[in-house]
Amino acid sequence: MRLFYYLSSCDTCKRIAKELPLNDSIMQVDIKKSPLTTTQIEALHQRVGSYEQLINKRAQLYKQRNLKDKNLQEEDFKNLLLEHYTFLKRPIVVFDDRIFIGNGAQTIADAKAFLNEQ
């Protein structure tokens, strides 16, 4: 599986997409136009072991609902991911058995280095 999950309206995602060597073997998925399915979210969960790691805690909806003050469980995080695309931490690069989640400088540098080796 080779995927790049991003949000087309996100300037950070656009910038990162230009930085990364995303060849034709990597399918690009705009999560706004094609929201993730339960199967896709569960596949990501299998790779990282936690739905919470997939959550964008800087999302406006996350803040508006004061979710940081709630004692959320794994099933709650899964439901948030299914509810609205903005809860997904992005971008996400899945390349065979490797996964890179989020837009942190080190994460993007690691993804770029890895993809350049492929």
N, C-alpha and C positions, 0 to 999 in steps of 0.2 A: 504494500500500500504506500503510495507516494502522494501526499496531499499538502496543500498550503491553504489553511483556513484563514480568512481575513475579512475585513469589513471595508467595502469599497468607499464608504463615506468617511473613513478614518484616515487623516493625513499621515499619521504615524505608520499605519499599515501600508499605505501607498509608497512611502519613503523606503520602508524596509523591503518591500517587494522589488523595488529598483536596485537595492543593494545586494540582494541575494541572487545567486546564479540559479534561477528557477528554469530548468530546461523543460522540454516537452514531455518528459516522463512524469512530471509533477503536475497533477491536476489542481488547478486553482479554484477554490470554492468561496464565493462571496456569501457569507452567512446571513446577510440581509435578504438576498434574493433566494437563497436555498438554505433555510434554517436546518440545523442539524436534527436528525431523527434520533429516536431512542437507540437504535442500533449503532449509529455513529458515535453517540455520546458514550455508550457502553464500551465501544471499541477503544475510545480514548481513555476511558477509566481503566480498562485492562492494562494499558501501557503504563499509566502513572500510578495506579493503585488508590486514587482518591479523587472524588468529584470536587472536593474543596480546592485541590490544586488547579482545577480548570476554571475556577471562578475569578472573575474580574472584580475585585473588591473596591476598585476605584470607579466602577460604573455608577452613573447618576442614580439609576434605579436602586442600586444596592444602598447608596447613601440616603436616598429619599425615604426608603422603608426602614431606615435605622437597623439594618440587618446585622451590623457589627455588634450591636448590643444584645442580640438574641443568641440563644444556645442552639445553633443549627447542627443537625446531624447529616450524615452522608446522603440520606434519602431527600432531605430538604435541598441540599446543593444540587442534586440530580434534577429535582423538580424545577428549580430556578433555571437551570440550563435548558430545560425543555420549554419553559414558559416564554423566555425572551432571549433573542440573540445577543443582546448587550451584556448578559451575564457571563459570556464566554471570554476568558482571557485570550488575548490575541496579539499578534498572529500565532498560529500553531503550524509548525512544519513537521510533517510525519514523513519519514523516509525509511521504508522497510522497517527495521527494528529500532530505529532512533526516533526520538521526538524532542522538539524544542518548543517551549511554551512561553509566550509573553514577549514583551518588547524591551526587556532589560538589556543594557549594553553588552554584558558578558554572554547572555543567551544568544543574541544576534551574532556576536563575534564567533561563538562556538558553531552556530548553524552555518554561517558563511564559510568557516574553515572546513567543516565537514563536507558541505556541498561542493566546495572547490576540489576536494579530493576524489569525488565520485566521477 
